[in-house]
């Protein structure tokens, strides 16, 4: 049995969550983009972004793959990058300005309510599709935004065993907080980790020549404590509120468990390197 989600309520909750996490993402964005760079580059490659292309990036967050696509579609091309969170979009705008990119526009919009019709050669999305209430509606919205034959490429996270960078700290923390896994049909980090389901959703949305491939990135921290601090901050206010609800002794115990789980992956110098596999799906608008 799948969960029933009210899209309007879900959009507002997501907006508030990501707005609340934006300050942390501003601090940590170089680390975030280092880990995601192989995925970003592969999405732009799979979609064959070229000079002159009109590119749409759905759920851009702090600005990727929009900024990479903006470089690839110049000269003559432009990028429209959308996201629910105005605070995350402000980070993206600042990054674009710092990079000297003047061919990218940012707009606040839900991924399943883009209101665009046949304007784009390329549609991209990185780590958003698995987080929306209705991924089929988002894919349909992206499909409508494309010209016939337009190219699409999206990335989602693979299964927990293939994404230790996220799964090791987060699943440890959820276990310590005694939080139950989300019910089937609920948006979440690993909700589209089945390649067959992912491919099927994309085909049902009207895309052809659909294929899925795995792309791996990784991140290194000098020690487990720094890694845990990063996860605690970028995970957003939901985790912070859950921890704050615990007695102080239990809160410390829960966080120590996260550090210990990460320390189990440390090298001889104490540094912790963990990988993360993404599934990149791509196709053409039929």
Backbone as CSV, one residue per row, in Angstrom:
resi,resn,N_x,N_y,N_z,CA_x,CA_y,CA_z,C_x,C_y,C_z
1,UNK,0.851,-1.206,0.000,0.000,0.000,0.000,0.879,1.246,0.000
2,UNK,0.616,2.166,-0.898,1.430,3.365,-0.995,0.817,4.510,-0.206
3,UNK,1.665,5.432,0.181,1.199,6.565,0.966,0.506,7.574,0.068
4,UNK,-0.523,8.253,0.619,-1.214,9.323,-0.093,-0.619,10.653,0.339
5,UNK,-0.200,11.452,-0.634,0.483,12.710,-0.347,-0.259,13.843,-1.021
6,UNK,-0.556,14.892,-0.271,-1.142,16.086,-0.837,-0.024,16.921,-1.468
7,UNK,-0.028,17.105,-2.795,1.093,17.794,-3.462,1.359,19.200,-2.934
8,UNK,0.287,19.968,-2.668,0.480,21.348,-2.206,1.150,21.373,-0.839
9,UNK,0.672,20.525,0.064,1.279,20.457,1.394,2.720,19.975,1.302
10,UNK,2.939,19.006,0.419,4.294,18.465,0.260,5.239,19.533,-0.280
11,UNK,4.794,20.287,-1.281,5.634,21.351,-1.836,6.028,22.360,-0.764
12,UNK,5.061,22.758,0.052,5.348,23.747,1.077,6.313,23.196,2.121
13,UNK,6.132,21.944,2.517,7.042,21.331,3.482,8.455,21.240,2.918
14,UNK,8.565,20.876,1.639,9.873,20.797,0.998,10.520,22.179,0.908
15,UNK,9.729,23.180,0.556,10.260,24.542,0.459,10.836,24.985,1.810
16,UNK,10.085,24.749,2.868,10.548,25.154,4.190,11.798,24.390,4.609
17,UNK,11.822,23.082,4.299,12.975,22.272,4.680,14.247,22.749,3.981
18,UNK,14.153,22.966,2.660,15.349,23.345,1.911,15.752,24.788,2.188
19,UNK,14.779,25.662,2.409,15.131,27.024,2.834,15.904,26.975,4.154
20,UNK,15.461,26.087,5.059,16.125,25.968,6.352,17.525,25.388,6.266
21,UNK,17.778,24.589,5.230,19.091,23.955,5.075,20.062,24.806,4.261
22,UNK,19.577,25.900,3.674,20.380,26.640,2.689,21.683,27.183,3.254
23,UNK,21.663,27.708,4.475,22.894,28.269,5.037,23.993,27.215,5.125
24,UNK,23.615,26.005,5.535,24.603,24.924,5.620,25.112,24.533,4.239
25,UNK,24.217,24.504,3.268,24.641,24.154,1.914,25.549,25.234,1.335
26,UNK,25.356,26.477,1.712,26.271,27.529,1.260,27.676,27.289,1.816
27,UNK,27.750,26.890,3.084,29.060,26.632,3.701,29.753,25.430,3.076
28,UNK,28.979,24.418,2.745,29.573,23.141,2.341,29.552,22.904,0.834
29,UNK,29.127,23.879,0.024,28.918,23.574,-1.377,30.167,23.055,-2.105
30,UNK,31.386,23.497,-1.788,32.526,22.905,-2.491,32.650,21.400,-2.258
31,UNK,32.359,20.952,-1.043,32.407,19.516,-0.741,31.293,18.784,-1.478
32,UNK,30.086,19.348,-1.447,28.947,18.730,-2.119,29.226,18.558,-3.602
33,UNK,29.750,19.594,-4.237,29.982,19.533,-5.681,31.171,18.654,-6.051
34,UNK,32.147,18.553,-5.160,33.254,17.626,-5.416,32.733,16.203,-5.516
35,UNK,31.863,15.831,-4.582,31.326,14.476,-4.586,30.429,14.226,-5.790
36,UNK,29.675,15.240,-6.199,28.693,15.074,-7.267,29.238,15.371,-8.653
37,UNK,30.461,15.855,-8.757,31.001,16.271,-10.045,30.927,15.184,-11.123
38,UNK,31.284,13.924,-10.845,31.170,12.915,-11.913,29.749,12.772,-12.444
39,UNK,28.761,12.898,-11.556,27.368,12.788,-11.975,26.964,14.008,-12.802
40,UNK,27.321,15.183,-12.332,27.007,16.410,-13.063,27.564,16.366,-14.477
41,UNK,28.832,16.029,-14.580,29.479,15.992,-15.897,28.847,14.946,-16.803
42,UNK,28.482,13.800,-16.219,27.895,12.741,-17.039,26.500,13.119,-17.529
43,UNK,25.709,13.777,-16.702,24.389,14.217,-17.142,24.491,15.151,-18.340
44,UNK,25.395,16.116,-18.254,25.574,17.070,-19.349,26.057,16.362,-20.608
45,UNK,26.910,15.349,-20.430,27.398,14.573,-21.571,26.297,13.707,-22.179
46,UNK,25.541,13.006,-21.327,24.474,12.139,-21.824,23.417,12.931,-22.588
47,UNK,23.146,14.151,-22.146,22.157,14.996,-22.814,22.732,15.740,-24.012
48,UNK,24.024,15.550,-24.263,24.679,16.129,-25.437,24.481,17.643,-25.517
49,UNK,24.647,18.301,-24.367,24.494,19.760,-24.339,25.570,20.387,-25.226
50,UNK,25.141,21.275,-26.120,26.049,21.856,-27.107,25.774,23.355,-27.245
51,UNK,26.737,24.101,-27.797,26.529,25.544,-27.993,25.209,25.830,-28.706
52,UNK,24.491,26.812,-28.185,23.218,27.205,-28.767,22.006,26.526,-28.169
53,UNK,22.208,25.485,-27.373,21.073,24.757,-26.793,20.329,25.593,-25.757
54,UNK,19.019,25.380,-25.710,18.167,25.918,-24.655,17.979,24.804,-23.626
55,UNK,18.452,25.013,-22.397,18.550,23.940,-21.400,17.687,24.273,-20.187
56,UNK,16.974,23.257,-19.701,16.178,23.360,-18.483,16.799,22.472,-17.412
57,UNK,16.995,23.021,-16.212,17.485,22.240,-15.072,16.413,22.296,-13.987
58,UNK,15.845,21.134,-13.651,14.733,21.057,-12.700,15.254,20.614,-11.335
59,UNK,14.961,21.416,-10.314,15.458,21.101,-8.973,16.938,21.389,-8.851
60,UNK,17.349,22.536,-9.304,18.783,22.848,-9.384,19.439,23.016,-8.021
61,UNK,18.662,23.317,-6.969,19.267,23.500,-5.659,20.254,24.649,-5.659
62,UNK,21.515,24.337,-5.357,22.545,25.372,-5.311,23.215,25.607,-6.665
63,UNK,22.599,25.046,-7.756,23.036,25.468,-9.076,23.631,24.448,-10.019
64,UNK,23.468,23.179,-9.730,23.983,22.185,-10.667,22.905,21.155,-11.006
65,UNK,22.930,20.705,-12.269,23.945,20.915,-13.307,23.793,22.189,-14.136
66,UNK,23.022,23.161,-13.644,22.778,24.368,-14.435,24.054,25.097,-14.827
67,UNK,24.969,25.281,-13.863,26.168,26.063,-14.160,27.080,25.337,-15.144
68,UNK,27.189,24.025,-14.982,27.988,23.248,-15.938,27.359,23.295,-17.320
69,UNK,26.029,23.197,-17.391,25.331,23.264,-18.674,25.458,24.644,-19.298
70,UNK,25.468,25.696,-18.473,25.601,27.058,-18.996,26.928,27.231,-19.732
71,UNK,27.971,26.617,-19.201,29.276,26.670,-19.881,29.226,25.879,-21.190
72,UNK,28.560,24.721,-21.141,28.542,23.834,-22.307,27.686,24.376,-23.443
73,UNK,26.634,25.149,-23.138,25.742,25.620,-24.202,26.153,26.990,-24.744
74,UNK,27.202,27.582,-24.186,27.721,28.846,-24.718,28.657,28.560,-25.890
75,UNK,28.692,29.459,-26.862,27.893,30.687,-26.968,26.518,30.397,-27.584
76,UNK,25.610,31.290,-27.332,24.310,31.242,-27.987,23.225,30.520,-27.230
77,UNK,23.596,29.690,-26.258,22.598,28.947,-25.509,22.275,29.599,-24.178
78,UNK,21.216,29.109,-23.533,20.867,29.623,-22.216,20.323,28.492,-21.366
79,UNK,20.304,28.726,-20.056,19.795,27.742,-19.102,18.737,28.398,-18.234
80,UNK,17.612,27.699,-18.055,16.622,28.076,-17.047,16.702,27.039,-15.940
81,UNK,17.033,27.476,-14.728,17.180,26.584,-13.584,16.059,26.855,-12.591
82,UNK,15.321,25.812,-12.231,14.183,25.968,-11.333,14.404,25.211,-10.034
83,UNK,13.738,25.683,-8.987,13.767,24.987,-7.699,12.636,25.538,-6.836
84,UNK,12.193,24.711,-5.882,11.163,25.148,-4.932,11.684,26.171,-3.930
85,UNK,12.963,26.069,-3.593,13.531,26.858,-2.499,14.161,28.149,-2.995
86,UNK,13.595,29.265,-2.579,14.185,30.551,-2.934,15.550,30.755,-2.323
87,UNK,15.755,30.217,-1.125,17.054,30.371,-0.456,18.149,29.582,-1.169
88,UNK,17.826,28.383,-1.630,18.810,27.604,-2.385,19.108,28.286,-3.721
89,UNK,18.065,28.830,-4.350,18.271,29.524,-5.618,19.162,30.742,-5.463
90,UNK,19.102,31.404,-4.323,19.967,32.563,-4.120,21.433,32.147,-4.101
91,UNK,21.718,30.998,-3.511,23.089,30.480,-3.546,23.502,30.224,-4.990
92,UNK,22.599,29.627,-5.764,22.893,29.344,-7.171,23.161,30.636,-7.938
93,UNK,22.343,31.660,-7.694,22.577,32.956,-8.365,23.940,33.529,-8.008
94,UNK,24.280,33.463,-6.734,25.571,33.994,-6.301,26.719,33.234,-6.944
95,UNK,26.581,31.917,-7.038,27.635,31.113,-7.664,27.763,31.460,-9.150
96,UNK,26.628,31.638,-9.822,26.668,31.986,-11.243,27.342,33.341,-11.446
97,UNK,27.013,34.294,-10.578,27.623,35.625,-10.683,29.121,35.539,-10.440
98,UNK,29.519,34.789,-9.412,30.946,34.644,-9.114,31.696,33.985,-10.267
99,UNK,31.001,33.093,-10.993,31.629,32.383,-12.109,31.569,33.177,-13.410
100,UNK,30.914,34.331,-13.378,30.825,35.145,-14.582,29.893,34.580,-15.640
101,UNK,28.894,33.808,-15.223,27.957,33.200,-16.165,26.710,34.073,-16.273
102,UNK,26.472,34.607,-17.476,25.319,35.487,-17.667,24.247,34.861,-18.554
103,UNK,24.371,33.564,-18.834,23.390,32.896,-19.695,22.551,31.883,-18.919
104,UNK,22.379,32.117,-17.615,21.551,31.234,-16.806,20.577,32.076,-15.992
105,UNK,19.314,31.661,-15.997,18.241,32.339,-15.264,17.703,31.380,-14.210
106,UNK,17.334,31.905,-13.053,16.824,31.086,-11.955,15.385,31.475,-11.649
107,UNK,14.539,30.440,-11.466,13.114,30.684,-11.257,12.577,29.725,-10.200
108,UNK,11.797,30.250,-9.280,11.196,29.418,-8.239,9.982,28.693,-8.824
109,UNK,10.015,27.349,-8.812,8.919,26.564,-9.369,9.047,25.120,-8.910
110,UNK,7.899,24.458,-8.750,7.876,23.030,-8.439,8.154,22.238,-9.708
111,UNK,8.847,21.120,-9.566,9.242,20.334,-10.725,8.093,19.763,-11.520
112,UNK,6.947,19.544,-10.861,5.795,18.998,-11.571,4.824,20.073,-12.027
113,UNK,5.206,21.339,-11.854,4.341,22.452,-12.237,5.163,23.525,-12.949
114,UNK,5.905,23.119,-13.942,6.815,24.036,-14.621,6.075,25.015,-15.526
115,UNK,4.983,24.589,-16.146,4.231,25.469,-17.030,4.988,25.851,-18.284
116,UNK,5.833,24.963,-18.767,6.643,25.232,-19.958,6.197,24.307,-21.081
117,UNK,6.266,24.782,-22.322,5.727,24.012,-23.440,6.628,24.111,-24.663
118,UNK,7.399,23.061,-24.898,8.170,22.939,-26.129,9.222,23.997,-26.351
119,UNK,9.813,24.496,-25.273,10.758,25.603,-25.391,12.222,25.168,-25.357
120,UNK,12.500,23.903,-24.999,13.870,23.524,-24.657,14.370,22.353,-25.505
121,UNK,15.693,22.377,-25.720,16.367,21.277,-26.399,16.774,20.185,-25.419
122,UNK,17.019,20.568,-24.160,17.557,19.657,-23.150,16.847,19.901,-21.820
123,UNK,16.550,18.813,-21.106,16.048,18.906,-19.736,16.916,18.037,-18.837
124,UNK,17.393,18.620,-17.747,18.273,17.936,-16.816,17.688,17.982,-15.405
125,UNK,18.091,17.031,-14.579,17.734,17.089,-13.164,18.670,16.174,-12.392
126,UNK,19.225,16.704,-11.306,20.165,15.932,-10.497,19.641,15.795,-9.068
127,UNK,19.333,14.564,-8.678,18.946,14.228,-7.301,17.696,14.977,-6.829
128,UNK,16.727,15.119,-7.730,15.442,15.714,-7.381,14.289,14.748,-7.617
129,UNK,14.359,13.972,-8.687,13.238,13.118,-9.090,12.786,12.185,-7.971
130,UNK,13.723,11.656,-7.181,13.349,10.699,-6.132,12.753,11.381,-4.906
131,UNK,12.816,12.711,-4.870,12.348,13.461,-3.700,10.982,14.101,-3.902
132,UNK,10.433,14.051,-5.108,9.153,14.701,-5.371,8.004,13.748,-5.051
133,UNK,6.831,14.341,-4.773,5.666,13.534,-4.408,5.206,12.651,-5.563
134,UNK,5.312,13.174,-6.787,4.833,12.438,-7.957,5.888,12.488,-9.063
135,UNK,6.836,11.549,-9.054,7.888,11.580,-10.080,7.348,11.470,-11.495
136,UNK,6.229,10.766,-11.682,5.653,10.670,-13.019,5.177,12.035,-13.505
137,UNK,4.633,12.846,-12.587,4.187,14.189,-12.963,5.370,15.087,-13.294
138,UNK,6.469,14.957,-12.563,7.657,15.754,-12.868,8.218,15.378,-14.227
139,UNK,8.289,14.090,-14.518,8.802,13.660,-15.819,7.898,14.147,-16.949
140,UNK,6.582,14.108,-16.728,5.654,14.595,-17.740,5.828,16.095,-17.953
141,UNK,6.074,16.834,-16.871,6.293,18.269,-16.969,7.572,18.573,-17.742
142,UNK,8.613,17.786,-17.494,9.858,17.946,-18.239,9.657,17.599,-19.709
143,UNK,8.885,16.540,-19.952,8.627,16.140,-21.339,7.913,17.250,-22.102
144,UNK,6.915,17.885,-21.471,6.178,18.973,-22.127,7.075,20.168,-22.423
145,UNK,8.094,20.355,-21.612,8.997,21.492,-21.801,9.933,21.315,-22.984
146,UNK,10.058,20.088,-23.474,11.016,19.793,-24.537,10.382,19.868,-25.921
147,UNK,11.199,20.263,-26.879,10.821,20.144,-28.270,10.840,18.668,-28.669
148,UNK,10.122,18.269,-29.732,10.199,16.877,-30.198,11.644,16.477,-30.459
149,UNK,12.044,15.347,-29.908,13.421,14.881,-30.059,14.380,15.455,-29.045
150,UNK,13.874,16.318,-28.150,14.731,16.906,-27.123,15.310,15.849,-26.203
151,UNK,16.456,16.158,-25.619,17.176,15.185,-24.798,16.934,15.434,-23.310
152,UNK,16.835,14.338,-22.553,16.619,14.389,-21.112,17.644,13.517,-20.404
153,UNK,18.139,13.992,-19.261,19.013,13.182,-18.415,18.765,13.546,-16.959
154,UNK,18.487,12.547,-16.140,18.225,12.747,-14.710,19.092,11.790,-13.901
155,UNK,19.406,12.188,-12.677,20.157,11.323,-11.770,19.392,11.151,-10.467
156,UNK,19.405,9.921,-9.963,18.866,9.600,-8.639,19.899,8.744,-7.922
157,UNK,19.744,8.589,-6.616,20.674,7.738,-5.882,20.321,6.268,-6.064
158,UNK,21.331,5.438,-6.085,21.179,3.991,-6.157,20.780,3.455,-4.787
159,UNK,20.846,2.139,-4.595,20.419,1.507,-3.346,21.404,1.799,-2.217
160,UNK,20.949,1.733,-0.951,21.805,2.114,0.176,23.165,1.427,0.204
161,UNK,23.207,0.142,-0.181,24.480,-0.574,-0.147,25.489,-0.020,-1.147
162,UNK,24.993,0.753,-2.136,25.864,1.340,-3.145,26.097,2.843,-2.921
163,UNK,25.524,3.360,-1.836,25.677,4.784,-1.523,26.122,4.937,-0.069
164,UNK,27.254,4.335,0.318,27.685,4.420,1.720,27.954,5.842,2.192
165,UNK,28.285,6.745,1.273,28.535,8.131,1.655,27.344,8.725,2.397
166,UNK,26.153,8.340,1.989,24.931,8.804,2.639,24.393,7.769,3.615
167,UNK,24.391,6.508,3.186,23.726,5.466,3.964,24.392,5.202,5.308
168,UNK,25.713,5.197,5.355,26.389,4.893,6.622,26.006,5.871,7.722
169,UNK,26.169,7.175,7.521,25.790,8.092,8.611,24.284,8.225,8.800
170,UNK,23.528,8.315,7.698,22.109,8.604,7.831,21.329,7.426,8.400
171,UNK,21.590,6.221,7.936,20.861,5.067,8.459,21.229,4.798,9.912
172,UNK,22.485,5.072,10.267,22.880,4.949,11.673,22.096,5.935,12.530
173,UNK,22.000,7.163,12.064,21.299,8.179,12.832,19.804,7.867,12.941
174,UNK,19.193,7.438,11.843,17.769,7.089,11.889,17.511,5.926,12.834
175,UNK,18.438,4.978,12.856,18.302,3.853,13.794,18.401,4.341,15.233
176,UNK,19.318,5.239,15.488,19.469,5.774,16.838,18.245,6.600,17.254
177,UNK,17.645,7.280,16.288,16.458,8.082,16.567,15.183,7.251,16.581
178,UNK,15.330,5.960,16.239,14.204,5.029,16.180,13.129,5.514,15.212
179,UNK,13.596,5.980,14.069,12.704,6.432,13.005,12.483,5.279,12.030
180,UNK,11.225,4.974,11.740,10.895,3.888,10.823,11.197,4.307,9.384
181,UNK,11.580,3.352,8.538,11.769,3.670,7.118,10.460,4.186,6.523
182,UNK,10.547,5.059,5.517,9.321,5.578,4.900,8.538,4.461,4.219
183,UNK,7.207,4.542,4.223,6.399,3.505,3.577,6.585,3.526,2.072
184,UNK,6.265,2.426,1.389,6.384,2.389,-0.076,5.595,3.530,-0.716
185,UNK,6.164,4.104,-1.752,5.509,5.201,-2.445,5.835,6.563,-1.879
186,UNK,6.588,6.596,-0.784,6.956,7.867,-0.163,8.255,8.385,-0.783
187,UNK,8.319,9.659,-1.115,9.566,10.202,-1.652,10.701,10.047,-0.647
188,UNK,11.903,9.834,-1.167,13.055,9.691,-0.295,14.316,9.451,-1.093
189,UNK,15.447,9.496,-0.399,16.745,9.407,-1.058,16.868,8.165,-1.934
190,UNK,16.332,7.039,-1.459,16.526,5.779,-2.180,15.249,5.278,-2.851
191,UNK,14.271,6.153,-3.037,12.961,5.705,-3.509,12.943,5.263,-4.976
192,UNK,13.930,5.682,-5.768,13.993,5.275,-7.178,15.277,4.502,-7.468
193,UNK,15.715,3.719,-6.491,16.978,2.994,-6.626,16.870,1.753,-7.503
194,UNK,15.667,1.359,-7.898,15.457,0.206,-8.776,15.587,0.671,-10.226
195,UNK,16.622,0.252,-10.945,16.812,0.738,-12.317,15.639,0.422,-13.232
196,UNK,15.016,-0.745,-13.043,13.898,-1.122,-13.910,12.707,-0.193,-13.692
197,UNK,12.417,0.128,-12.439,11.317,1.045,-12.156,11.615,2.434,-12.704
198,UNK,12.845,2.874,-12.523,13.248,4.193,-13.015,13.082,4.273,-14.522
199,UNK,13.574,3.268,-15.229,13.450,3.257,-16.692,11.990,3.234,-17.112
200,UNK,11.169,2.443,-16.391,9.762,2.359,-16.726,9.042,3.685,-16.570
201,UNK,9.334,4.414,-15.491,8.723,5.721,-15.281,9.056,6.684,-16.418
202,UNK,10.300,6.647,-16.854,10.731,7.558,-17.916,10.055,7.206,-19.233
203,UNK,9.956,5.919,-19.531,9.272,5.507,-20.766,7.791,5.889,-20.729
204,UNK,7.162,5.673,-19.582,5.734,5.989,-19.457,5.466,7.483,-19.616
205,UNK,6.467,8.307,-19.327,6.312,9.757,-19.471,6.443,10.227,-20.917
206,UNK,6.731,9.307,-21.835,6.788,9.670,-23.239,8.173,9.812,-23.825
207,UNK,9.173,9.274,-23.130,10.543,9.322,-23.644,10.887,8.008,-24.355
208,UNK,11.723,8.117,-25.365,12.186,6.959,-26.117,13.706,6.841,-25.992
209,UNK,14.258,5.749,-26.505,15.713,5.510,-26.452,16.216,5.641,-25.015
210,UNK,15.456,5.087,-24.069,15.755,5.249,-22.646,16.798,4.233,-22.198
211,UNK,17.757,4.687,-21.418,18.781,3.799,-20.853,19.187,4.327,-19.481
212,UNK,19.674,3.414,-18.648,20.118,3.754,-17.295,21.543,3.279,-17.118
213,UNK,22.392,4.111,-16.527,23.753,3.691,-16.221,24.159,4.196,-14.841
214,UNK,25.122,3.515,-14.245,25.607,3.886,-12.918,26.837,4.779,-13.041
215,UNK,26.899,5.798,-12.180,28.043,6.705,-12.108,28.418,6.851,-10.636
216,UNK,29.714,6.754,-10.342,30.168,6.757,-8.949,31.007,7.992,-8.657
217,UNK,30.701,8.631,-7.530,31.526,9.716,-7.009,31.986,9.360,-5.610
218,UNK,32.829,10.189,-5.031,33.275,9.930,-3.664,33.697,11.228,-2.998
219,UNK,33.798,11.165,-1.683,34.219,12.330,-0.916,35.147,11.863,0.189
220,UNK,36.109,12.703,0.551,37.063,12.385,1.612,37.046,13.487,2.662
221,UNK,36.991,13.069,3.925,37.095,13.989,5.046,38.316,13.627,5.882
222,UNK,38.930,14.612,6.542,40.144,14.328,7.311,39.922,13.381,8.476
223,UNK,38.691,13.331,8.994,38.400,12.408,10.082,36.891,12.194,10.160
224,UNK,36.490,11.218,10.985,35.077,10.868,11.105,34.258,12.000,11.709
225,UNK,34.843,12.748,12.615,34.123,13.843,13.256,33.718,14.925,12.250
226,UNK,34.649,15.253,11.342,34.339,16.259,10.326,33.264,15.753,9.374
227,UNK,33.334,14.492,9.010,32.322,13.885,8.138,30.950,13.958,8.807
228,UNK,30.886,13.600,10.086,29.620,13.617,10.816,29.070,15.034,10.919
229,UNK,29.943,16.003,11.121,29.492,17.390,11.209,28.870,17.835,9.888
230,UNK,29.490,17.469,8.810,28.956,17.776,7.479,27.554,17.184,7.299
231,UNK,27.409,15.900,7.595,26.113,15.242,7.430,25.059,15.908,8.318
232,UNK,25.426,16.195,9.551,24.478,16.801,10.472,23.973,18.152,10.009
233,UNK,24.829,18.905,9.317,24.436,20.236,8.871,23.657,20.209,7.561
234,UNK,24.145,19.463,6.568,23.474,19.498,5.263,22.192,18.681,5.246
235,UNK,22.006,17.771,6.219,20.792,16.962,6.249,19.559,17.799,6.521
236,UNK,19.730,18.983,7.072,18.609,19.891,7.202,17.997,19.933,8.580
237,UNK,17.016,20.828,8.756,16.432,21.071,10.065,15.652,19.894,10.633
238,UNK,15.166,18.993,9.766,14.426,17.843,10.271,15.261,16.998,11.210
239,UNK,16.493,16.735,10.820,17.394,15.952,11.665,17.727,16.731,12.929
240,UNK,17.975,18.020,12.775,18.308,18.832,13.942,17.166,18.844,14.956
241,UNK,15.935,18.965,14.474,14.783,18.966,15.378,14.620,17.622,16.065
242,UNK,14.848,16.538,15.310,14.727,15.201,15.907,15.763,15.006,17.002
243,UNK,16.977,15.458,16.756,18.024,15.346,17.776,17.709,16.228,18.984
244,UNK,17.206,17.426,18.716,16.921,18.353,19.807,15.828,17.837,20.736
245,UNK,14.975,16.944,20.214,13.895,16.412,21.040,14.376,15.373,22.043
246,UNK,15.623,14.919,21.887,16.169,13.899,22.778,16.794,14.528,24.018
247,UNK,16.801,13.805,25.130,17.596,14.255,26.284,19.059,14.400,25.875
248,UNK,19.774,15.302,26.507,21.150,15.596,26.096,22.028,14.355,26.048
249,UNK,21.933,13.499,27.067,22.775,12.298,27.108,22.474,11.388,25.926
250,UNK,21.187,11.253,25.590,20.807,10.394,24.467,21.235,11.018,23.153
251,UNK,21.158,12.335,23.061,21.590,13.034,21.852,23.073,12.816,21.601
252,UNK,23.871,12.932,22.620,25.314,12.697,22.498,25.587,11.257,22.098
253,UNK,24.848,10.351,22.701,25.021,8.924,22.397,24.691,8.633,20.940
254,UNK,23.622,9.232,20.431,23.222,9.021,19.044,24.287,9.546,18.084
255,UNK,24.812,10.738,18.385,25.818,11.310,17.485,27.131,10.546,17.569
256,UNK,27.470,10.041,18.758,28.671,9.215,18.889,28.557,7.953,18.036
257,UNK,27.344,7.412,17.929,27.138,6.220,17.109,27.407,6.520,15.634
258,UNK,27.029,7.717,15.193,27.300,8.113,13.813,28.801,8.239,13.581
259,UNK,29.486,8.885,14.483,30.936,9.037,14.359,31.614,7.672,14.358
260,UNK,31.180,6.767,15.229,31.773,5.423,15.272,31.539,4.674,13.966
261,UNK,30.346,4.813,13.391,30.047,4.139,12.129,30.948,4.649,11.011
262,UNK,31.210,5.937,11.007,32.101,6.507,10.002,33.554,6.131,10.275
263,UNK,33.925,6.110,11.545,35.303,5.779,11.907,35.664,4.355,11.469
264,UNK,34.671,3.491,11.381,34.917,2.117,10.932,35.420,2.066,9.495
265,UNK,35.248,3.166,8.766,35.695,3.230,7.371,36.960,4.075,7.215
266,UNK,37.590,4.450,8.312,38.762,5.319,8.259,40.004,4.574,7.794
267,UNK,40.879,5.297,7.128,42.163,4.750,6.737,43.172,4.879,7.858
268,UNK,44.409,4.511,7.588,45.445,4.551,8.614,45.707,5.962,9.132
269,UNK,45.493,6.952,8.298,45.712,8.334,8.717,44.478,8.952,9.369
270,UNK,43.421,8.168,9.517,42.201,8.660,10.136,41.199,9.262,9.174
271,UNK,41.610,9.493,7.941,40.688,10.087,6.975,39.625,9.068,6.548
272,UNK,38.477,9.588,6.159,37.353,8.736,5.763,36.957,9.075,4.332
273,UNK,37.026,8.083,3.464,36.591,8.224,2.077,35.439,7.265,1.831
274,UNK,34.318,7.794,1.384,33.169,6.952,1.059,32.643,7.323,-0.321
275,UNK,32.104,6.339,-1.002,31.615,6.544,-2.365,30.095,6.628,-2.385
276,UNK,29.570,7.007,-3.542,28.128,7.084,-3.739,27.827,6.815,-5.208
277,UNK,26.978,5.832,-5.450,26.594,5.493,-6.819,25.265,6.138,-7.177
278,UNK,25.243,6.806,-8.305,24.012,7.385,-8.832,23.573,6.592,-10.056
279,UNK,22.275,6.595,-10.292,21.718,6.051,-11.527,21.362,7.216,-12.429
280,UNK,21.969,7.255,-13.597,21.686,8.303,-14.575,20.808,7.727,-15.684
281,UNK,19.606,8.252,-15.806,18.682,7.809,-16.843,18.590,8.894,-17.906
282,UNK,18.568,8.461,-19.163,18.512,9.448,-20.243,17.639,8.928,-21.375
283,UNK,17.119,9.850,-22.163,16.266,9.473,-23.277,15.925,10.689,-24.121
284,UNK,15.008,10.478,-25.083,14.597,11.570,-25.979,13.081,11.723,-25.907
285,UNK,12.632,12.952,-26.066,11.202,13.236,-26.095,10.587,12.634,-27.349
286,UNK,9.597,11.772,-27.177,8.987,11.114,-28.309,8.006,12.031,-29.053
